[in-house]
Amino acid sequence: MFQDALREIVDKTDGGIASLIMDSEGIAVESYARDDASFDINTVGIEFGVVLGSIKRAAESLEAGKAHEVAIGTDKMITLIRTLGDTYFLAVAIRPDGNLGKGRYLMRTVAPKLMAELG
């Protein structure tokens, strides 16, 4: 189920490169990457997972509520991160010229199914 969902997000997003589900401890549950991906999505998840933790703490200390989504743009990719409850997150890497809106939409629609499977 996870592999199919991750593949669907990447394949249906113009410019999609890779995706993963990871827990807050940096342990990958499942990942998918196109053959031409020039980076390891698990490493991206670990590094940006630390950033996500800081953003979650900042949002709570500002009494802004829980952080649900983060986008990090770099020269080579845009990484979208969506929380899946308190423990897991979904990340998708997209080329800078890719369809960010489609990636966000697909992540949002698949998130409830993933959360149900994660328990």
C-alpha positions in Angstrom: 0.0 0.0 0.0 2.7 2.5 1.0 4.9 1.8 -2.1 1.9 2.2 -4.4 0.9 5.5 -2.8 4.4 6.9 -2.9 4.9 5.8 -6.6 1.5 7.4 -7.5 2.4 10.8 -6.0 5.8 10.9 -7.8 4.5 9.6 -11.1 1.4 11.8 -11.3 3.3 15.0 -10.3 5.1 16.7 -13.2 8.7 16.9 -12.1 8.3 14.3 -9.3 11.6 12.7 -8.2 11.1 10.8 -5.0 8.9 10.3 -2.0 9.0 8.7 1.5 7.2 8.1 4.7 9.4 8.5 7.8 8.9 8.6 11.5 10.0 11.4 13.7 13.1 9.4 14.8 14.4 9.4 11.2 13.5 5.8 10.4 12.1 5.3 6.9 8.9 3.3 6.7 8.9 3.2 2.9 10.4 5.2 0.0 10.2 5.4 -3.7 12.6 7.1 -6.1 12.7 7.4 -9.9 15.8 5.7 -11.4 17.3 9.1 -12.4 17.0 10.6 -8.9 20.4 12.2 -8.1 20.1 12.0 -4.3 19.1 9.5 -1.6 15.5 10.4 -0.5 16.2 8.8 2.9 19.0 11.2 3.6 16.8 14.1 2.6 14.1 12.8 4.9 16.4 12.5 7.9 17.9 16.0 7.4 14.6 17.8 6.7 12.9 15.8 9.5 15.1 17.7 11.9 13.9 21.0 10.4 10.3 19.8 10.6 10.8 19.1 14.3 12.0 22.7 14.8 9.1 24.1 12.9 6.6 22.1 14.9 8.1 23.4 18.1 8.2 27.0 16.9 4.5 26.9 15.8 3.4 25.5 19.1 5.4 28.1 21.1 3.9 30.8 19.0 0.5 29.3 19.8 -0.2 29.1 16.1 -1.4 25.5 16.3 0.1 22.4 14.8 2.3 22.6 11.7 0.9 20.4 8.9 2.9 21.3 5.8 6.3 22.6 5.0 7.9 23.4 1.6 11.7 23.8 1.3 13.0 25.1 -2.0 16.6 24.7 -3.2 18.4 25.1 -6.5 17.8 21.4 -7.4 14.5 20.5 -5.8 11.5 21.5 -3.8 10.8 19.2 -0.9 7.2 19.1 0.3 6.6 17.7 3.8 3.2 16.8 5.2 2.7 15.6 8.8 0.9 12.3 9.3 -0.3 12.6 12.8 2.3 13.3 15.6 4.7 10.5 14.7 5.1 10.3 10.9 5.6 12.5 7.9 5.3 12.2 4.1 7.9 13.9 2.0 8.0 14.4 -1.8 10.9 15.9 -3.8 10.0 17.7 -7.0 12.2 19.4 -9.6 12.0 23.2 -9.3 10.1 23.5 -12.6 7.7 20.7 -11.5 4.0 21.1 -10.6 4.1 22.0 -6.9 0.3 22.3 -6.6 -0.3 18.9 -8.0 2.2 17.4 -5.5 0.5 19.2 -2.6 -2.9 18.0 -3.8 -1.9 14.4 -4.1 -0.2 14.4 -0.7 -3.3 15.9 0.9 -5.6 13.3 -0.7 -3.5 10.3 0.2 -2.6 11.4 3.7 -5.8 10.0 5.4 -5.3 6.6 3.8 -1.6 6.5 4.9 -2.5 7.6 8.5 -5.1 4.8 8.7 -2.5 2.2 7.6 0.1 3.6 10.1 -2.4 3.2 12.9 
